[in-house]
Amino acid sequence: MRYKIKITKDKKPFCEVSIENNDHKTRDEILTLALARFPTVEGFSREILFSDDEVRYLKSTPTGIEVLAVQPIYQPRNEL
């Protein structure tokens, strides 16, 4: 699973944080830490997206299959 946090301030894009980690506990700790760095009381708006699915682009070769690209499919998630 992956997380993406879109952060804005004063209705202007500020930054995006991407979290790619297979360990559930560590991934959630990193998400909590990232949200703490950009608190809403300081004027930040945060949109949390998660992906537990992806599109893979494959290439078939005589020696096997190669993954050319992976595109996560993100969905909105409620704030913690």
Secondary structure, 3 states (H helix, E strand, C coil): CEEEEEEEECCEEEEEEEEECCCHHHHHHHHHHHHHHCCHHHCEEEEEEEECCEEEEEEEECCEEEEEEEEECCEEECCC
